[in-house]
Amino acid sequence: MKPTNASREIPVRADLDAFADDHAYLRSCREQAPVVRAPSGVPIVLHFRNIEKMVDPRTTRQLETEGLAFQGVTSGPLYDVVQRSMLFSNGQVHRNRRGGLSRTFAFKLMEGYREDVRALADRLVAGHVGHGPMDFLEDIAGEIPARIIAKLLGVPEDDIPQFRKWVYAAVRGIGFHGPEERPEIEKGARALQAYVDALLDGPASERSFITRYVQDNREEGSLTEEEIRGQIITLIIAGSDTTRLALCSAMHHLLRHEDQWRTFCEAPEELKKPVVQETMRYDPSVASFPRVTLEELEIDGYVIDAGSFVGVSTMSAMRDPEAYADPDHFDIHRTDHPKWHPVFGAGAHRCLGEALARVELEEVLASLATLAPNSAPAGQPPKISGLAAVRSIDQMALELR
Ligand code: HEM
């Protein structure tokens, strides 16, 4: 789409430190313009109404390896992960990589894991009830996604603690990170790659979905062996930090809104779906997704140059008053959620693991509301921060009771 009379300069908003939190900063940006330059200089698109435009394949494409090159990474295990991943590819390559897996991760099939997820959540939660302060971030929120993905892949129970460490080390590589973090990230990515190789080269488990996925793709022949393994690594990485942080954020905000937590505890099965919708909107684990403009692009009169790296702030869009009534108000009874929750992105790369993530979040929160309704924060509240990609959290302790 060619710009019409667009000429307005995109304002630079480097004043993040002047605001109480990331949401207040984004609110102020939204009120100023539909697109602003973040402290990094990257244009961020802020409104709900512009998300679709930003995933139109005629005007933008997904970031490939440029994000890493920008950080000085042009080879090595982290580069291999990104280069082979569906998440960082475009067009036919992306369709080939995503194809077989989207059937496996369909909503109907993921429902089949609900009981297993609930059983795991009940076991973990019950083990902590009445035992004083506990590390919620590590011992529940971090444990569930790693265990579920391990189960899906057929990782033996004994390997899970080590597997988990590599996963969380490698995960940090897909967002922006400091050079001092790189050795640890590369170590995790290398170990995870070697582990997946050993899993695929070892005896095939009849029940594991990984066996079927690999067999089907080898027969079809549209992916190289490295690409097949790359998609498995992508799944492991994409489903871990995102869900861990979403669980923490949900519990943090539910306990802060005591009346709504009480309401949830009275009817957890009935309310688990709306609770998950609202907690993901209010303080999401993914703040934005990246795109590169293919041509000069107009956003409500502001022009983004062709070839620009852009952030689409779904975090801002989910507090956009044009899309949600009283958006800064946390309300588990809200009825204005759109059909497709923007927290999972949009377009061809929309989250492949949405169904699994929802099952995990719904069952873990329902388990907590049922088995630990008198829970309370223990220690400092967590600091959840970040404006790009997966956000970060410093710690979170709770007392389950
Ligand atoms: C609350 C949890 C989650 C959130 C908020 C989330 C969010 C997202 C978002 C925003 C994208 C799109 C990124 C883009 O367009 O650049 C994405 C892609 C993806 N997610 Fe998730 N995700 C979550 C959980 C999961 C889980 C549990 C899995 C799998 C086990 C998963 C697997 C993937 C994969 C494979 C992609 C890449 C899809 C593609 O490129 O075609 N995610 N996710």
Boltz pocket constraint, residues with backbone or C-beta under 6 A from the ligand:
constraints:
  - pocket:
      binder: B
      contacts: [[A, 86], [A, 87], [A, 88], [A, 98], [A, 149], [A, 231], [A, 234], [A, 235], [A, 236], [A, 238], [A, 239], [A, 240], [A, 242], [A, 243], [A, 246], [A, 285], [A, 286], [A, 288], [A, 289], [A, 290], [A, 342], [A, 343], [A, 344], [A, 345], [A, 346], [A, 348], [A, 349], [A, 350], [A, 351], [A, 352], [A, 353], [A, 354], [A, 356], [A, 357]]
      max_distance: 6.0
